[in-house]
Amino acid sequence: MSKGLPKRSENYSEWYNELVKRADLAENSAVRGCMVIKPYGYSIWEKMQRALDDMFKETGHTNAYFPLFVPKSLFEAEEKNAEGFAKECAVVTHYRLKSDPNNPGKLMVDPEAKLEEELVVRPTSEAIIWNTYKNWIQSHRDLPILINQWANVVRWEMRTRMFLRTAEFLWQEGHTAHATEKEAMDETKQMLDVYATFVEEWMSVPVIKGFKSANERFAGAEETLCIEAMMQDGKALQAGTSHFLGQNFAKAFDVKFQNKEGKLENVWGTSWGVSTRLMGALIMAHSDDLGLVLPPKLAPIHVVIVPIYKGDEDLEAIKAVIMPIVKELKSLGITVKFDDNDAYRPGWKFAEYELKGVPLRMAVGMRDLQNGVIELARRDTLTKETRPIEGIATYIKDLLDEIQTAIYQKALNFRQENMFKIDTWAEFEEQIEKGGFLLCHWDGTSETEEKIKELTKATIRCIPLDAVEEEGVCVYTGKPSNKRVVFARAY
């Protein structure tokens, strides 16, 4: 129950971990660093998937599926990509087990079953996909290829946290091939806009769109664009990335096409992805000390109705009035749960649905029926109101839209209150300990970025796309700079 949740102000990390478990989103598994996503948590992820998948298809993309295993020789073909992920790879070296002669009933790796070539469990799929594209692309008529896949990936992690960083996680990864540099760059920007629209309009989380610095760029990309979101502890969370790959993977895998002039050229590529990390963002951006706060568009249950009654006769009288309302709500696309489980008292139910972040709660008893009213409680503001039963379905539909907007506005206000223009190193050191996004001039060098990270654990989250040109000096070195970038500590 929510009474036992740690307070965010006292231990934000412990609050998050406990909330994930107690709200029935996920739990640790028997495999170190991996999690079990429970039905309630997975239903939120399914809603995310459905919305994103529709957006991908509206922009001309189709889904496919590629193997989980990548031969090591393919994986290492694009050197920067291979080097960037090498330390996180899980590797299959054998293809069989056998009975252990020294331990009856136990198994051992069969030393005779060593693979001729090791297989990398995909940390990302560029290698296997571009090796496939080589067979698909011969002419400019074969382009563009606009493919997405929903999959799991493995990146070996020593310090894990459910949804935010696990050894195995779920995601989607788009991989596209184009005839020109401009087409590929346009695709990179388009998909970043798709992510930003989803996170802001569905998750109610405001984001900053920008370029990654060279230090933070995806291994094997020419440019990485990202969306950065602020959590309630003032830390940043990278909510999505879109990569302009240039011709790097096309050259590594010899993917060429005959252009309209009959000349052979290397293809231009992109890749882009979001993962179950978005679940972590959703939790940390909105939830409170009582539990989850879910924006209606992603809530598995929009409205829960709790009848308050003394016996079967009262319950039947309440049902007679409420069930037509349930039917009307469902016809409006609103998911409803009528909870008449007599194993728990109404007070327990109220706390449970607050913990699970159900946006609206309706409570109705016999006196309410006599007065023709119903009590509505909002999860986001924790306010209650009494409304006439007549016309309640339409009112609820409009109220859910209002809640979606209000949750976004609250998060936006919080971000605005925690963004600071910083001009001196002393100010930087003081503010970074308090959290927030620090808008600072930077001299553009990797050395300065590394030094700031070493001293403060802050990184450049992005170089905003809408950064205003202004003359200034680097917050650390004092060297000239013409725009501000976003520094923050991050998940």
Phi, psi and omega per residue, in radians:
M1 nan 2.782 -3.040
S2 -1.174 -0.375 -3.131
K3 -1.002 -0.508 -3.103
G4 -1.543 -0.028 -3.102
L5 -1.162 2.391 2.986
P6 -1.096 2.733 3.096
K7 -1.467 2.479 3.121
R8 -1.016 -0.677 -3.065
S9 -1.211 -0.364 -3.086
E10 -1.693 -0.723 3.136
N11 -2.701 1.549 -3.041
Y12 -1.083 -0.715 -3.119
S13 -1.124 -0.789 3.140
E14 -1.173 -0.670 3.073
W15 -0.992 -0.815 -3.122
Y16 -1.087 -0.874 -3.085
N17 -1.047 -0.749 -3.132
E18 -1.196 -0.679 -3.124
L19 -1.124 -0.731 3.111
V20 -0.986 -0.731 -3.111
K21 -1.305 -0.839 -2.997
R22 -1.301 -0.441 3.079
A23 -1.470 0.103 3.081
D24 1.134 0.621 3.112
L25 -1.513 -0.791 -3.086
A26 -2.830 2.920 3.046
E27 -2.593 2.817 3.089
N28 -1.175 2.631 -3.105
S29 -1.914 3.141 3.097
A30 -1.241 -0.272 3.133
V31 -1.674 2.082 -3.090
R32 -0.975 2.268 3.092
G33 1.480 -0.039 3.121
C34 -1.977 2.726 -3.080
M35 -2.184 2.770 2.961
V36 -1.766 2.078 3.053
I37 -1.500 2.051 -3.052
K38 -1.410 2.883 -3.043
P39 -0.912 -0.733 -3.112
Y40 -1.157 -0.721 3.089
G41 -1.185 -0.693 -3.112
Y42 -1.198 -0.529 3.129
S43 -1.163 -0.544 3.049
I44 -1.207 -0.782 3.116
W45 -1.065 -0.683 3.099
E46 -1.055 -0.691 3.107
K47 -1.142 -0.699 3.068
M48 -1.062 -0.839 3.135
Q49 -0.979 -0.833 -3.056
R50 -1.087 -0.784 -3.119
A51 -1.152 -0.810 -3.141
L52 -1.125 -0.737 -3.120
D53 -1.063 -0.706 3.088
D54 -1.084 -0.714 -3.132
M55 -1.169 -0.675 3.096
F56 -1.091 -0.787 -3.084
K57 -1.206 -0.559 3.083
E58 -1.130 -0.454 3.131
T59 -1.699 0.282 2.977
G60 1.612 0.153 -3.102
H61 -1.609 2.645 3.062
T62 -2.201 2.744 -3.103
N63 -1.619 2.550 3.027
A64 -2.530 -3.136 3.106
Y65 -2.471 2.371 -3.120
F66 -2.131 2.792 -3.021
P67 -1.066 2.636 3.071
L68 -1.243 -0.528 -3.049
F69 -1.758 2.421 -3.134
V70 -2.163 2.082 3.070
P71 -0.956 2.410 -3.060
K72 -0.989 -0.620 -3.123
S73 -1.141 -0.601 3.070
L74 -1.263 -0.724 -3.094
F75 -1.057 -0.640 -3.060
E76 -1.568 0.066 -3.086
A77 -1.130 -0.706 3.061
E78 -1.685 1.836 -2.887
E79 -1.096 -0.740 -3.109
K80 -1.135 -0.727 3.125
N81 -1.117 -0.796 -3.134
A82 -1.093 -0.778 -3.140
E83 -1.126 -0.669 -3.107
G84 -1.144 -0.559 -3.082
F85 -1.854 -0.078 -2.980
A86 -0.933 -0.751 -3.054
K87 -1.306 -0.164 -3.105
E88 -1.830 0.039 -2.990
C89 -1.446 2.372 2.881
A90 -1.623 2.420 -2.995
V91 -2.225 2.318 3.062
V92 -1.646 2.157 -3.093
T93 -1.964 -0.380 -3.106
H94 -2.294 2.758 -3.088
Y95 -2.015 0.180 -3.072
R96 -2.768 2.623 2.951
L97 -1.908 2.920 3.016
K98 -2.600 2.901 3.113
S99 -1.118 2.423 3.138
D100 -1.480 1.973 -3.083
P101 -1.112 -0.406 -3.123
N102 -1.597 -0.152 -3.126
N103 -2.438 1.538 -3.117
P104 -0.931 2.370 -3.140
G105 1.481 -0.079 -3.140
K106 -1.905 2.854 -3.128
L107 -2.033 2.753 3.069
M108 -2.468 2.802 3.047
V109 -1.188 2.291 3.126
D110 -1.351 1.957 -3.111
P111 -1.099 -0.328 3.120
E112 -1.439 -0.081 -3.041
A113 -1.881 0.534 3.140
K114 -1.253 2.308 3.122
L115 -1.178 2.535 3.069
E116 -1.131 -0.627 3.071
E117 -2.328 2.299 3.135
E118 -1.115 2.638 3.085
L119 -1.967 2.235 3.070
V120 -1.511 2.273 3.005
V121 -1.331 2.127 -2.892
R122 -0.918 2.159 2.920
P123 -1.585 -0.323 3.061
T124 -2.973 2.813 -2.887
S125 -1.942 0.189 -3.098
E126 -0.910 -0.776 -3.036
A127 -1.092 -0.912 -3.084
I128 -1.195 -0.555 -3.111
I129 -1.308 -0.778 -3.139
W130 -1.202 -0.515 3.030
N131 -1.138 -0.585 3.082
T132 -1.280 -0.736 -3.120
Y133 -1.026 -0.494 3.112
K134 -0.964 -0.609 -3.123
N135 -1.466 -0.291 -3.059
W136 -1.643 -0.355 -2.967
I137 -2.024 2.102 3.015
Q138 -2.217 -0.635 -3.015
S139 -2.218 2.860 3.059
H140 -1.073 -0.376 3.111
R141 -1.215 -0.324 3.128
D142 -1.468 -0.082 -3.057
L143 -1.953 2.669 -0.028
P144 -1.418 2.797 2.937
I145 -1.856 2.158 -3.062
L146 -2.143 1.601 -3.017
I147 -2.054 2.447 2.976
N148 -2.216 2.600 2.970
Q149 -2.352 2.452 2.982
W150 -1.655 2.215 -2.989
A151 -2.748 3.100 2.938
N152 -1.927 2.630 3.048
V153 -2.336 2.836 -3.132
V154 -2.183 2.161 3.013
R155 -2.309 1.941 -2.997
W156 -1.105 2.123 -3.093
E157 -2.106 2.432 3.105
M158 -1.532 -0.675 3.129
R159 -1.987 1.977 -3.041
T160 -2.010 2.740 3.047
R161 -2.608 2.284 -3.002
M162 -0.950 2.326 -3.093
F163 1.284 -0.694 -3.053
L164 -1.381 -0.698 -3.085
R165 -2.754 1.773 3.115
T166 -2.281 2.755 -3.090
A167 -1.114 -0.659 3.018
E168 -2.068 2.388 3.059
F169 -2.536 2.856 3.126
L170 -1.704 2.545 3.091
W171 -2.812 -3.139 2.876
Q172 -2.108 2.599 3.084
E173 -2.386 2.109 3.075
G174 -1.614 2.461 3.128
H175 -2.418 1.997 -3.068
T176 -2.178 2.659 -3.133
A177 -2.220 2.401 -2.999
H178 -2.397 2.804 -3.118
A179 -1.458 -0.404 -3.080
T180 -2.332 2.762 3.088
E181 -1.056 -0.760 -3.108
K182 -1.070 -0.761 3.130
E183 -1.051 -0.739 -3.128
A184 -1.160 -0.720 3.137
M185 -1.204 -0.657 3.077
D186 -1.077 -0.702 3.100
E187 -1.105 -0.759 3.141
T188 -1.016 -0.791 -3.131
K189 -1.232 -0.683 3.139
Q190 -1.045 -0.780 -3.089
M191 -1.246 -0.526 3.025
L192 -1.113 -0.705 3.111
D193 -1.123 -0.657 3.085
V194 -1.065 -0.807 3.127
Y195 -1.080 -0.791 -3.125
A196 -1.071 -0.739 3.117
T197 -1.087 -0.780 3.139
F198 -1.093 -0.872 -3.059
V199 -1.120 -0.671 -3.126
E200 -1.378 -0.738 -3.026
E201 -1.525 -0.485 3.132
W202 -1.753 -0.776 -3.120
M203 -1.535 -0.208 -3.106
S204 1.052 0.587 3.134
V205 -2.001 2.059 3.089
P206 -1.233 2.549 -3.120
V207 -2.331 2.746 2.986
I208 -1.865 2.240 3.111
K209 -1.663 2.396 3.134
G210 -2.950 3.131 3.044
F211 -1.595 2.536 2.964
K212 -1.375 2.622 2.989
S213 -1.233 2.912 -3.133
A214 -1.012 -0.652 -3.135
N215 -1.122 -0.571 -3.040
E216 -1.727 0.025 -3.060
R217 -1.222 2.593 3.076
F218 -1.061 2.380 -3.113
A219 -1.130 2.053 -3.124
G220 1.797 -0.043 3.140
A221 -1.741 2.665 3.006
E222 -1.457 -0.634 3.076
E223 -2.522 2.533 2.994
T224 -2.156 2.190 3.021
L225 -1.788 2.611 -3.045
C226 -2.549 2.858 2.909
I227 -2.065 2.297 -3.098
E228 -2.034 2.295 -3.119
A229 -2.050 2.620 3.112
M230 -1.757 2.275 3.070
M231 -1.573 2.977 -3.036
Q232 -1.217 -0.225 3.066
D233 -1.630 0.142 3.098
G234 1.485 -0.008 3.107
K235 -1.502 2.766 3.108
A236 -1.608 2.635 2.992
L237 -2.342 2.154 3.101
Q238 -1.258 1.954 -2.988
A239 -1.642 -0.214 3.124
G240 -3.137 2.628 3.118
T241 -2.375 2.594 3.085
S242 -2.366 2.190 -2.965
H243 -1.976 2.282 2.953
F244 -1.588 1.938 -3.023
L245 -1.543 -0.081 -3.048
G246 1.031 -2.383 3.090
Q247 -1.932 0.281 -3.028
N248 -1.031 -0.861 -3.107
F249 -1.321 -0.573 3.084
A250 -1.080 -0.708 3.112
K251 -1.216 -0.705 -3.116
A252 -1.121 -0.585 -3.088
F253 -1.940 0.202 3.065
D254 0.968 0.876 3.124
V255 -1.688 1.840 -3.089
K256 -2.165 2.747 3.078
F257 -2.410 2.724 3.087
Q258 -1.565 2.065 -3.101
N259 -1.350 -3.116 -3.071
K260 -1.106 -0.391 3.113
E261 -1.560 0.015 3.108
G262 1.520 0.128 3.140
K263 -1.680 2.589 3.101
L264 -1.441 2.334 3.106
E265 -2.362 2.701 2.976
N266 -1.361 2.543 3.132
V267 -1.296 2.686 3.042
W268 -1.794 2.464 -3.016
G269 -2.267 2.830 3.001
T270 -2.426 2.800 2.879
S271 -2.558 2.674 -3.057
W272 -2.762 2.582 -3.071
G273 -2.848 2.637 2.904
V274 -2.319 2.766 -3.014
S275 -2.383 -3.069 3.076
T276 -1.100 -0.084 2.979
R277 -1.012 -0.485 3.094
L278 -1.058 -0.511 3.063
M279 -1.093 -0.713 3.088
G280 -1.104 -0.716 3.113
A281 -1.085 -0.741 -3.134
L282 -1.052 -0.759 -3.134
I283 -1.160 -0.865 -2.986
M284 -1.338 -0.381 -3.104
A285 -1.377 -0.516 -2.953
H286 -2.149 -0.471 -2.903
S287 -1.266 2.860 -3.072
D288 -2.278 -2.941 -3.058
D289 -1.271 -0.149 3.083
L290 -1.658 -0.269 3.127
G291 2.488 -2.690 -3.113
L292 -1.203 2.595 2.874
V293 -2.196 1.923 -3.049
L294 -1.863 2.298 2.990
P295 -1.132 2.421 -3.031
P296 -0.921 -0.613 -3.083
K297 -1.082 -0.400 -3.110
L298 -1.997 0.015 -3.113
A299 -1.313 2.251 3.091
P300 -1.070 -0.603 3.085
I301 -2.137 2.146 3.110
H302 -1.420 -0.744 -3.059
V303 -2.353 2.291 2.986
V304 -1.972 2.369 3.137
I305 -1.947 2.117 -3.128
V306 -1.936 1.874 3.080
P307 -1.340 2.468 3.115
I308 -2.026 1.966 -2.965
Y309 -2.597 2.849 -3.134
K310 -1.847 -0.448 -3.116
G311 -2.708 3.137 -3.094
D312 -1.053 -0.607 -3.123
E313 -1.119 -0.762 3.093
D314 -1.085 -0.774 -3.106
L315 -1.060 -0.751 3.141
E316 -1.138 -0.639 3.111
A317 -1.142 -0.701 3.112
I318 -1.165 -0.769 -3.135
K319 -1.045 -0.680 -3.109
A320 -1.030 -0.584 3.140
V321 -1.519 -0.683 -2.976
I322 -1.425 -0.618 -3.044
M323 -1.073 -0.670 3.024
P324 -1.081 -0.579 3.093
I325 -1.193 -0.725 3.091
V326 -1.015 -0.782 3.141
K327 -1.089 -0.720 3.134
E328 -1.170 -0.724 3.113
L329 -1.063 -0.772 3.141
K330 -1.106 -0.619 3.118
S331 -1.168 -0.362 3.100
L332 -1.596 0.123 3.127
G333 1.430 0.338 -3.100
I334 -1.786 2.234 3.124
T335 -1.471 2.319 -3.027
V336 -2.263 2.459 2.981
K337 -2.129 2.148 3.037
F338 -1.720 1.883 -2.997
D339 -1.764 1.631 3.092
D340 -1.857 0.412 3.110
N341 -1.131 2.026 -3.067
D342 -1.494 0.106 3.098
A343 -1.342 -0.311 -3.113
Y344 -2.239 2.554 3.121
R345 -1.373 2.761 -3.140
P346 -0.948 -0.697 -3.133
G347 -1.073 -0.694 3.091
W348 -1.111 -0.743 -3.133
K349 -1.105 -0.747 3.134
F350 -0.983 -0.816 -3.123
A351 -1.155 -0.674 -3.120
E352 -1.137 -0.738 -3.129
Y353 -1.325 -0.449 2.960
E354 -1.144 -0.774 3.117
L355 -1.017 -0.663 -3.078
K356 -1.560 0.000 2.983
G357 1.325 0.398 3.115
V358 -1.098 2.164 -2.995
P359 -1.045 -0.676 -3.103
L360 -2.317 2.414 3.069
R361 -2.129 2.298 3.051
M362 -1.919 2.310 3.053
A363 -2.112 2.330 -3.120
V364 -2.501 2.292 3.089
G365 -2.179 -3.071 -3.083
M366 -1.127 -0.681 3.129
R367 -1.125 -0.653 3.088
D368 -1.059 -0.758 3.132
L369 -1.048 -0.744 -3.138
Q370 -1.087 -0.593 -3.122
N371 -1.596 -0.059 3.128
G372 1.174 0.578 -3.096
V373 -2.288 2.991 3.108
I374 -2.569 2.575 3.114
E375 -1.641 2.261 3.091
L376 -1.980 2.278 3.095
A377 -2.105 2.230 3.099
R378 -1.565 2.318 3.119
R379 -1.282 -0.629 -3.026
D380 -1.216 -0.671 -3.097
T381 -1.854 -0.177 -3.090
L382 1.056 0.488 3.110
T383 -1.741 2.692 3.124
K384 -2.154 2.651 3.036
E385 -2.592 2.704 3.081
T386 -1.837 2.227 -3.061
R387 -2.193 2.627 3.023
P388 -1.089 2.466 3.103
I389 -1.101 -0.659 3.133
E390 -1.113 2.234 3.125
G391 1.359 0.197 -3.038
I392 -1.166 -0.584 -3.085
A393 -1.108 -0.819 3.130
T394 -1.116 -0.697 3.119
Y395 -1.071 -0.738 -3.134
I396 -1.119 -0.725 3.124
K397 -1.014 -0.814 3.135
D398 -1.175 -0.635 -3.125
L399 -1.168 -0.640 3.103
L400 -1.106 -0.682 3.060
D401 -1.095 -0.707 3.124
E402 -1.114 -0.697 3.138
I403 -1.137 -0.756 3.117
Q404 -0.970 -0.821 -3.129
T405 -1.176 -0.718 -3.103
A406 -1.130 -0.668 3.121
I407 -1.126 -0.736 3.097
Y408 -1.091 -0.803 -3.084
Q409 -1.112 -0.654 3.108
K410 -1.104 -0.761 3.120
A411 -1.152 -0.676 3.129
L412 -1.150 -0.746 3.104
N413 -1.065 -0.726 3.135
F414 -1.077 -0.765 3.137
R415 -1.106 -0.762 -3.126
Q416 -1.085 -0.630 3.134
E417 -1.275 -0.278 -3.069
N418 -2.097 0.511 2.986
M419 -1.994 2.273 -2.994
F420 -2.302 2.300 2.980
K421 -1.423 2.096 -3.066
I422 -2.066 2.291 -3.076
D423 -2.089 -0.234 -3.139
T424 -2.194 2.714 -3.133
W425 -1.152 -0.605 3.107
A426 -1.103 -0.739 3.099
E427 -1.114 -0.714 -3.137
F428 -1.040 -0.889 -3.104
E429 -1.075 -0.642 3.141
E430 -1.246 -0.806 -3.038
Q431 -1.281 -0.597 -3.077
I432 -1.103 -0.468 3.098
E433 -1.244 -0.422 3.137
K434 -1.569 -0.307 3.131
G435 1.693 3.114 3.136
G436 1.829 3.102 3.089
F437 -1.704 2.182 -3.116
L438 -1.823 2.061 3.137
L439 -1.617 1.908 -2.982
C440 -2.345 2.675 2.931
H441 -1.333 2.573 -3.098
W442 -2.482 2.473 -3.027
D443 -1.368 -0.009 3.046
G444 1.518 0.055 -3.096
T445 -1.757 2.534 3.073
S446 -1.124 -0.571 -3.123
E447 -1.083 -0.756 3.135
T448 -1.169 -0.750 3.115
E449 -1.035 -0.768 3.127
E450 -1.118 -0.704 -3.128
K451 -1.143 -0.735 3.116
I452 -1.112 -0.707 3.108
K453 -1.118 -0.732 3.139
E454 -1.085 -0.691 -3.056
L455 -1.420 -0.542 -2.963
T456 -2.258 -0.133 -3.041
K457 1.162 0.240 3.086
A458 -1.666 2.493 3.100
T459 -2.172 2.852 3.019
I460 -1.326 1.947 -3.134
R461 -1.281 -0.706 3.049
C462 -2.946 2.840 2.953
I463 -1.787 1.774 -2.952
P464 -0.964 2.449 3.099
L465 -1.089 -0.539 -3.114
D466 -1.740 0.350 3.136
A467 -1.030 2.327 -3.125
V468 -1.495 2.347 3.070
E469 -1.161 2.140 3.083
E470 -2.661 2.419 -3.139
E471 -1.328 2.408 3.113
G472 -2.887 -2.980 3.101
V473 -2.243 2.571 -3.110
C474 -0.965 2.349 -3.084
V475 -1.092 -0.414 -3.102
Y476 -1.807 -0.815 -3.026
T477 -1.706 -0.334 -3.086
G478 1.389 0.088 3.115
K479 -1.367 2.791 -3.062
P480 -1.079 2.578 3.107
S481 -2.592 2.601 -3.118
N482 -2.008 0.070 3.056
K483 -2.814 2.817 3.130
R484 -1.642 2.580 3.050
V485 -2.076 2.943 -3.099
V486 -1.755 2.015 3.008
F487 -1.783 2.527 3.031
A488 -2.925 2.817 2.872
R489 -1.415 2.614 -2.972
A490 -2.465 2.796 3.002
Y491 -1.460 nan nan
